[in-house]
Amino acid sequence: MTNLTEARIANVRNHMALEVTHDWDAVIATFEHPRYEMHGGGQVFDGEAAVRRYFDLSRTPFPDQDNEII
């Protein structure tokens, strides 16, 4: 595995772990440009304000949403 691949995997793991703790400032810091694309519904949250809105929309009804990092 290359150093770049290892760094990318570490960033994704860190990002997912930070989502569980709701540390949104730290989550945003893991992006070069914040963007989420919801493949099921087709929604796109592009930019920091939009991604923070996604967190509000998704975590308000499901505050204990978790990620399993494997």
C-alpha positions as a Python dict, from the first residue, in 0.01 Angstrom:
ca = {
    (1, 'M'): (0, 0, 0),
    (2, 'T'): (134, 345, -88),
    (3, 'N'): (177, 627, 161),
    (4, 'L'): (-97, 821, -18),
    (5, 'T'): (-340, 530, 12),
    (6, 'E'): (-258, 489, 380),
    (7, 'A'): (-311, 863, 438),
    (8, 'R'): (-646, 854, 260),
    (9, 'I'): (-765, 555, 461),
    (10, 'A'): (-655, 723, 785),
    (11, 'N'): (-842, 1041, 688),
    (12, 'V'): (-1163, 850, 614),
    (13, 'R'): (-1140, 657, 941),
    (14, 'N'): (-1079, 979, 1132),
    (15, 'H'): (-1370, 1147, 951),
    (16, 'M'): (-1610, 865, 1034),
    (17, 'A'): (-1501, 851, 1399),
    (18, 'L'): (-1550, 1228, 1433),
    (19, 'E'): (-1901, 1202, 1288),
    (20, 'V'): (-1993, 965, 1574),
    (21, 'T'): (-1883, 1222, 1833),
    (22, 'H'): (-2058, 1507, 1645),
    (23, 'D'): (-1737, 1711, 1629),
    (24, 'W'): (-1854, 1893, 1318),
    (25, 'D'): (-1567, 2143, 1308),
    (26, 'A'): (-1316, 1858, 1305),
    (27, 'V'): (-1522, 1666, 1046),
    (28, 'I'): (-1526, 1972, 818),
    (29, 'A'): (-1148, 1996, 859),
    (30, 'T'): (-1110, 1649, 703),
    (31, 'F'): (-1238, 1783, 368),
    (32, 'E'): (-1051, 1984, 112),
    (33, 'H'): (-1398, 2092, -6),
    (34, 'P'): (-1696, 1970, 201),
    (35, 'R'): (-1942, 1772, -12),
    (36, 'Y'): (-2181, 1485, 46),
    (37, 'E'): (-2371, 1311, -232),
    (38, 'M'): (-2665, 1094, -128),
    (39, 'H'): (-2682, 824, -393),
    (40, 'G'): (-3017, 683, -284),
    (41, 'G'): (-3210, 1009, -298),
    (42, 'G'): (-2982, 1207, -524),
    (43, 'Q'): (-2936, 1498, -284),
    (44, 'V'): (-2609, 1689, -295),
    (45, 'F'): (-2478, 1896, -4),
    (46, 'D'): (-2200, 2107, -153),
    (47, 'G'): (-1993, 2345, 57),
    (48, 'E'): (-1945, 2383, 430),
    (49, 'A'): (-2284, 2540, 504),
    (50, 'A'): (-2467, 2270, 308),
    (51, 'V'): (-2273, 1987, 475),
    (52, 'R'): (-2343, 2134, 819),
    (53, 'R'): (-2712, 2147, 719),
    (54, 'Y'): (-2689, 1777, 629),
    (55, 'F'): (-2552, 1704, 977),
    (56, 'D'): (-2845, 1893, 1132),
    (57, 'L'): (-3099, 1716, 911),
    (58, 'S'): (-2957, 1368, 964),
    (59, 'R'): (-2849, 1382, 1327),
    (60, 'T'): (-3152, 1556, 1476),
    (61, 'P'): (-3383, 1258, 1415),
    (62, 'F'): (-3099, 1006, 1466),
    (63, 'P'): (-2863, 1153, 1729),
    (64, 'D'): (-2708, 815, 1804),
    (65, 'Q'): (-2626, 735, 1439),
    (66, 'D'): (-2302, 543, 1439),
    (67, 'N'): (-2048, 420, 1187),
    (68, 'E'): (-1873, 87, 1204),
    (69, 'I'): (-1518, 133, 1093),
    (70, 'I'): (-1385, -193, 949),
}
